[in-house]
Amino acid sequence: MRNHCVQLGLNGHRSLSRHAVGTINRFLVLLAVMVFFSVGMLPKASAATSTCDIYATGGTPCSAAHSTVRALFGAYNGKLYQVKRASDGATMDIGTLTAGGIANAAAQDTFCAGSVCTIATIYDQTANGNHLTVAPAGGNGSADITGSATALKVTIGGKSAYAVYISAGVGYRRNNTTGIATGSASEGAYMVTSATHVNNGCCFDYGNAETNNNDTGNGHMNAVYFGTLCWFACTGSGPWVMADLENGLFLGGNGSNTNNTGRNTTFVTAMIKQDATTYSIRDGDAQTGALKTDYAGPLPTTSGYVPFHKEGAIILGIGGDNSKGAVGNFYEGAMTAGKPSDATENAVQANIVAAGYSGNALSSYKKLVNQNSSKCVDVQQPNTSAGSNVDLYGCNGFAWQNWQMVDLGNGYSSIYSENSGMCLDVSGSSTANGGNVIQNTCGSSTSQQWQVTTTAAPWFRLTSRNSGKVLDVANCGTADTTNIQQWDWLNNACQQWKLQ
């Protein structure tokens, strides 16, 4: 009987029949296809994760996520924020360099070269669309202004980015939100901020607030606060992470809490969370180490806090009633649906530390000191209003004597007030000797652009682009409240200044 499987070759060795070879070839092809598809179906290396991925894994997904510095989802490659250029009113959306990565600061630098730029919108990175824009007027003040887009440059992961620099009068808000907790629903919130730029004004908050811009009573807010405003008895000198629950900045319990001793580090992680009966406050160094639990226990027993009455608006840099006397740095923050576990928050802290915040988070605002009198350029009361007069006054360390020069890239600089966020200006764009110097809403006017020319270091003169005249002290006066004006360059000490 003929064997179809094996034949005797000419050399005496056995060889496979054509039928057998074909069968094996078909098997090898099938095996290759199976390997190809099985490799394609293997789990791929996980994408980079960020804080909102961690919250989602913990069962408390982000209901809002804001940062001008980095993506808060590992796969996010959308818009982080929008800048507005003063020279022509044009806007530009700033995104990430890569999915899940750092902001494209170079795009902002190119767009803003030669002009003043502000942060017009901070985009929500969740699908809820809870974008933050300038806060409207409220029960405690007129409408806010947007912050400088260039005042706070930071390094993260070895790359440069711009954070949100809040000075008094700057604030962001969204009243019509989606997915934000209301009533006594559970919620968490965190932000990364800095102890290098704080004050005791009300209130550097991020989180849940009233929807009508007014104080509507106890328990109508759930925002994380950072600063030195001490509502109850405080331990240490701060600054402290606290819970702004409306009509009180709570260190824990009914307000006071000796375990909350403050967090004085260059970068700070600030966290709060709350459910129907309890709340927690945690803080940490955003550059290293673990979180500290300042408080975890019952809600305040004062009337109005149980049950909660949260309304679901989102604020940044202000109080619920639009109190806008606070200052602060905001790098990133998120709010959650549900109360995160400690383990989830610990993982979020580890992610923040791994992000690699570094560089100069300090305010670049300094005193502008006159050579003749050794006194400072000062804004008269009301020192947050457009048109407020600028004069000479003894240096006292208050924010209305602090100024920042922002290079416009055209040989001139804008000079910002830390206290108001407004710019040094010549009233009415005057070109005459004696033209009065004021603070005014920053714009594209050449009367707000100043050329810095060194005379004998560290001294310099400031020349108005509009008039060609220099910043001058009237009649070379040395008394407090002596007026500051513009005048022809006379090469005297009354017209020379230094930053200190």
Secondary structure, DSSP 8 states (H G I E B T S, - for coil): ---SSEEE-TTS-EEE-HHHHHHHHHHHHHHHHHHHHHHHTS--------HHHHHHHTT--EEEEEESSB-SSTT--SEEEEEEETTT--EEEEEBSSTT-BB-HHHHHHHHTTS-EEEEEE---STT---BEE---BTTBS--B--BSSS-EEEETTEEEE-EEE-TTB-EEESS-SS---BT--EEEEEEE-TTS--SSS--EEEEE-SSSS---TTS-EEEEEES--SS--SSS--EEEEE-SS-EESSTTS--TT-----SSSEEEEEEE-SSEEEEEEEETTSS--EEEEEEE---STTSSS--B--EEEESS-TT------EEE-EEEEEES---HHHHHHHHHHHHHH-EES--S---EEEEETTT--EEEE-SSTTSTT-BEEEE-----GGGEEEEEE-SSS-EEEEETTT--EEEEGGG--STT-BEEEE---S-GGG-EEEEEEETTEEEEEETTTS-EEEEGGG--STT-BEEEE----SGGG-EEE-
